[in-house]
Amino acid sequence: MVRELTHFIGGKHTVGTSGLFADVYDPNTGTVQARVPLAGRADTESAIANAEEAQADWGQWNPQRRARVLLRFLQLVEGERDSLARMLSCEHGKTVADAHGDLQRGLEVVEFATGIPHLLKGEFTDNAGTGIDVHSLRSPLGVVAGITPFNFPAMIPLWQAAPALACGNSFILKPSERDPSVPLRLAELFLEAGLPPGVLNVVNGGKEAVDTLLEDPRVQALGFVGSTPIAGHIYATAAAHGKRAQCFGGAKNHMIVMPDADLDQAVEALIGAGYGSAGERCMAIAVAVPVGEETGNALVAKLKERIATLRVGRSDDPDADFGPLVSRDALDRVNRYVGIGATEGAELVVDGRGFTLPGHEDGYFAGATLFDRVTPGMRIYREEIFGPVLSVVRAADYEEALRLPTEHPYGNGVAIFTRDGDTARDFTRRVGAGMVGVNVPIPVPVAYHTFGGWKKSGFGDLGQHGPDSIRFYTRTKTVTSRWPSGAKEGASFTIPTMG
């Protein structure tokens, strides 16, 4: 039976007025499991109007009261963790265990945002000048929006919405139409937790919905996570319309393996970080960089042996290491890149093309692929594949290994595996990437630190969650006050100083 999904506008479910729909597939079987309406301009403008009206009151709630809504939301989600994870898994294709992780990392940002009474505290200087005090206030922006990707349908909507709501904004979420059920359910739970209707709206859609959010002057700020070309376009368009924007694009994350590293530990880290979630993570390790031929030979041999033990299965198979890709297009893209790599002259150690799961021949499954002796000039090195494909680029020495991620156009995440503290310290200080792991393969910061990449991986000055999120979703007002004693003073025609 095909489920009929909706938008969530003004606290109510609606199919909207566009008359356009998209199919939501089951990646395990390739069959349609739901239909989702696609918002046009009128539907999106309705969400903006509801958000603007609701924010006027919500922004006046004191921070503690807003935090209580987030706390009740956390309690409600706690009772639905398993059903939410399974809902996410069956639309995305990641395993149920991985879906639990997706949800958990989002909830950790909600937990961080419950500290909003402290996070919104401004600064104060007593007697900055004689009889003059200075203090700052953080005020909500108003209506803000988020455009989120298919690969984290719980985590990234919560990363954006929780700080925005805690700061007193209303929020319009435009999730991916490939797996929209979890964002819609989270919106219902926010309403049940006491969030006033209209403060959080969910509109499903494509370019018309996005363009409306970008162009409407009532929307003050916008967050985006997706591909680099679209991130750059949205950032430039938002700026042209006078909006704040934080836009995060693609990645090509490297993991440096030094000769002194624990090789078994490094292999397990690469296997999980490279092939987990079928490689559909912006923080997936796509490039392994062993330093020295001996290290490279040993690493590739161990990787090949370990890949042979991987289990690719249905997303609801508790024994599966990873499940299917999200769509037929995604599968075709991965297979195309494997062919490109082979044509370019990379050594195809393990070929994941042609994998089929018995009984699920129409599912979007790909096996793990391993390339060796990839060079920086190859497309499979320069471009993001977003699938279960790991490339080994051998470096002659540490300096060459350091240059590879530093000079790559993307600068999202990077890791180094070593037992040497001096090497690790030098690497963390010099490497050109926004997030660095030392013996940690996927260096996603905890919720109270800031997430963000460099170069083509990130557009905008402020990152996601952590302190940057509070800065992004508020504007600062600085107040200079003086209470004169009553003595008459003459006009001053010079610039005020506090000397």
Buried (B, 14 or more C-beta within 10 A) or exposed (E): EEEEBBBBBBBEBBBBEBEBBBEBBBBBBBEEBBBBBBBBBEBBBBBBBBBBBBBEEBBEBEBEEBBBBBEBBBEBBEEBBEEBBBBBBBBBBBBBBBBBBBBEBBBBBBBBBBBBBEBBEEEEEEEBBEEBBBBEBBBBBBBBBBBBBBBBBBBBBBBBBBBBBBBBBBBBBBBBBBBBBBBBBBBBBBBEBBBBBBBBBBBBBBEBBBBBBBBBEBBBBBBBBBBBEBBBBBBBBBEEBEBBBBBBBBBBBBBBBBBEBBBEEBBBBBBBBBBBBBBBBBBBBBBBBBBBEEBBEBBBEBBEEBBEEBEBBBBBBEEBBBBBBBBBEBBEBBBEBBBBBBEBEBEBBBBBBEBEBEEBEBBBBBBBBBBBBBEEEBEBBEBBBBBBBBBBBBBEEBEEBBBBBBEBEBBBBBBBBBEBEEBBEBBBEEBBBBBBBBBBBBBBBEBBBBBBBBBBBBBBEBBBBBBBBBBBBBBEEEEEEEEEEEEEEEEEEEEEEEE
